[in-house]
Every structure is written in C-alpha cells, then in structure tokens.
Amino acid sequence: MAEDPKTWDVETRLVRGGMARSAYGEMSEAIFLTQSFSYDSAGAADRRFAGDEPGFIYQRFGNPTTQMFEDRLALLEGAEACKATASGMSAVHAALCGLLRAGDHMISARAVFGSCRWIVAEWMPRFGVEVTFVDATDIQAWKNAVRPNTKAFFVESPANPLLEVTAIGAVAEIAHAAGAKLVVDNVFATPIFQKPLALGADIVVYSATKHIDGQGRVLGGAILGGAELMQEAYKDLLRHTGPALSPFNSWVLLKGLETLDLRVRRQTENAAKVAEAVGAHRKVGRVVYPGRPDHPQAAIIANQMSGAGNVLAFDLGSQEAAWRFLDALQIVDISNNLGDAKSMATHPSTTTHRSMTEEDRERIGLTRGWVRMSVGLEGARDLVRDVSRALDQA
C-alpha cells in the first residue's frame, strides 16, 4: 500500500511532497517551460475546459511544475489547497480581492508591511471597500471594529517591521462570529514555526521570495486554505487576472523547499545569538525578537509558535545612528529583503515603510531609529563581531 504523504515528517514532505515524475523518471523535478498544452481531439479540449477531464490548459491556469510546488507547500502547511502567484504582494492582493467586493468592510492590523498597507489603505477603498485599522494585539479593538458588512480580517504575525505577534486563534473567533474570513500573512514565522490554519485562520499567504526561495533568486507567492473556499474565492480571479508564477520560478522554489527546514532552523540559531549581542550593547535602546523573554507577546509566542524565526529589530534612537550602524557593517548587507541565506539589514522608515506617513509610522512605534535585520547562514561569531563593531560606531 502506498504511503500517505500526510503521515510523513516535515523533512520528508519538503523533499518528496507533490513529486510527479514524467515517463523519463527524472530525480530532480522537471521544468515544463510551456505556455500552452495540446489535446488529442476537439472533444478532449471541450471536456478539459468544462472541467470534466483532468489536465492542463494554459500556463495562466496551471502548469505541472507549478502544481508540484503548490502540492508540496500545501502538504507542508496542512492546507487542502494552494495556489501559487507571481509574487508575495500578488498573493496578498488576490487573497483580499477574492473575499471582498464593493460595499464590504474589512479590518486590518495597523502594523503591516508598507506595500500591504498601501493595498489596504489606498487601493481597496478605490473599489468601494471600507477599511478599519486596529492595534492587532488588542483583542477588544477587533471586536469593536466589526460592522454588519465586515467580510475580512487581515493580519501579519509576526508583523513587519517590529515583530508584534497576534493571538491568531482569538482573532479568528471574532472573525467567524461576524461571518468574516481571517487572512494571515505568515512570512516571518514561515510554515516551519507557525500554522495559522490550525490556529483558526481561513487563508494563509506567503511571499515565497523570502525564506522559501531563501537565496535571493526569484519572486513568488502563495495562497493556501480549504479546498471549497479556495475554489469559490480564487479560481476565476487567478485565471482571468493572470498573476501566474512562471514554471522556472516554480522549479527554483521547489528546490528551495527541500532545504527550508534546515535553513530556517540554522538562521534562527544565529538570530538568537545576534539578538543577545544587540540587546547587551549600550547603544541599543530596545531590541525586539520573538525568541527573547522580554518580547511584549512572549506568552502568545509560546502558545502558537514553535520557533522564533530569523528576524529582529532594534532601536538606535535616531536615523543618524541607524544609518551610521548600517554603513559600518562589513559582512551584513544593506538590503530590504529578508529570509535570505545572506544576512541583511534595513532602515524601514526610509525603505520598506517609506510610503507610510510619519504619523502612521509613529503610531505603530516605528520611529526613525529602528533597524530591521534578517539573519542568514554565515558563521554566528562573524555576524556577532560585525554587528557589535557597527553598533560601536552608531
């Protein structure tokens, strides 16, 4: 009897999940670099378009390599279905658009990535969607924001860039009581350390550009959830608007999944050592890292995350000090990406969250002195030495 992949360990799922070999029996997944597919007859084409016969039609609708990536990620996440997209932001955009229409209301966490904030605050209202922002850690605020026409909740946990953590289960209960769906961006935690669907979320989104690729090569995104909701909310939207992931990028992301568990765990080990050094330095006013006992939501983290992740943030008091720190780094790169094998740091106020007003940034606690760091796979001693030296010059 064939084994059920759902019974496999995480490591086995990441290496072998979703594998669909061709007649050639290749060991590495094949790249089906084709825009379209042929049919044995006109009747076969008719049946395939009608959904009466399985098979691929057009790359915008699906592709064998992309299907393997979707199946493997769904298996890892514990989701019934996954749809890949061309980028993380296309995943966020589609995830919300599939649940909302003109006249609906959504509630969003106030502390989110700058591009997510733009979609929620600027883009969705253009099409008649009302939006309320709340402090994601304030459960009563979510309750108070609910309206009769509330259809979606959106949260990042941990959030970009200051790593606040939301009680996903509690927010999911409020959303479901209101007849709404909860969308969780799980990028910082990764599918290794947090399972939002198991905690009550309806939809999980990823920028696969980050840890899933993990080596700075390609863009990609993913939306995951229950089969019925995914079919109802996203099948036609994704087919007809076209945010399709290229087969080559799908293949790169498949290769990234094979080592995701190994990389994320080593990055987290390194991040804990860097966070300890940063927290002990006299130039640092405050450090936030999910693995530290002084994290404001430490109890929630212990309840819903199995690991702290590789991202930390710290306050150097002023933009001048933050820039001096960044410019003094010799190993760590200045870059706005995260989840890479290479360590990188950025100044969110002038990069990832530049589009937010100063008032909105201050409202989430993002003052000009904050630095966000994504810790990579370099030697921990080298990273601690580089960061400590740069802090001395901050």
Secondary structure by P-SEA (a helix, b strand, c coil): cccccccccaaaaacccccccccccccccccccccccccccaaaaaaaaacccccccccccccaaaaaaaaaaaaaaccccccccccaaaaaaaaaaacccccbbbbbcccccaaaaaaacccccccbbbbbbcccccaaaaaaaccccccbbbbbccccccccccaaaaaaaaaaaacbbbbbbcccccccccccccccccbbbbccccccccccccccccccccaaaaaaccaaaaaaccccccaaaaaaaaaaaaaaaaaaaaaaaaaaaaaaaaaaccccccccccccccccaaaaaaccccccccbbbbbcccaaaaaaaaaacccccccccccccccccccccccccccccaaaaaaacccccbbbbbbccccaaaaaaaaaaaaaac
